[in-house]
Amino acid sequence: MTQKIYLNGKLVPREEARISVFDHGLLYGDGVFEGIRAYDGRVFRLSQHLDRLYDSARAIALKIPMSKKEMEQAVIQTLRSNGLKSGYVRLVVTRGEGDLGLDPNNCGKPVVFIIADKIELYPEELYKKGLELVTVATKRNIPEAIDPRIKSLNYLNNILAKIEAGLQNMSEAVMLNKDGYVAECTGDNIFIVEENVLITPPFYVGVLAGITRQAVMELAREKLDLVVKEKVFTRFSLYNADECFLTGTAAEVIPVVKIDGRKIAEGKPGKVTARLIKEFRDLTKREGTKI
Ligand code: PMP
């Protein structure tokens, strides 16, 4: 069966899903997107993803040409028509076709497309062994320039950090903000555990408001009875943490065991992390909008 792509209100075969070379999403990274997951017939926290999409769009003064309700239906329709009960959804809204100038006022209607596909999972072994990370020289965008809360189509900041990690034969980078505070990884939020307190950087440091981040903070409070704090911290706290893990739609909750050559505690995934991996997986089975 050929893959069906949702494009501006229609489901079209993959080969016919084409957009203009004059689209400002392509020419300037002018647009917003979401990465969403479906688990066993349910879309996880779809309304939170759509809220974030519409907030990102508003922040760049882009009016999405359909309501959230219509967008929800479009996501579900795309999954259904591809026969997917579990998978990954990429939802993109671009500024649309314009001319070679920057001015968004010269663009026509925003373009909306949705791709539903199988998900490439991290090897299960990584959840047992944990990841090794490096901090990189490229700083996270400053909120005063492009706020990292905007999930925009311009991911060069993150890609540059990913390239730097690759040059050191590492798969993932920790990004600091311009003041040296820990922000996030290239596509995941970061947490540390310090004496039974769960800590993650606040938004103003320059991080995306991760949907998984939010879910994990809730689970830590409700199921693990942990104190959860959004607090700034430096690399010193990373190196001296009891535990460290990342959160994201694709990765879910994944342990980190080494950063910049320093082992985190004993260099093994921690107990809190292991419990949160389980609690999060349970949550994805309970919650979600039916496909
Ligand atoms: N930070 C960045 C920069 C990301 O791209 C992502 C993934 N979309 C995340 C964090 C994690 O967010 P979420 O849990 O919503 O996938």
Residues whose N, C-alpha, C, O or C-beta is under 5 A from the ligand:
A	BS01	PMP	G35 E184 C185 T186 G187 D188 N189 L208 A209 G210 I211 T212 R213 T247 G248 T249
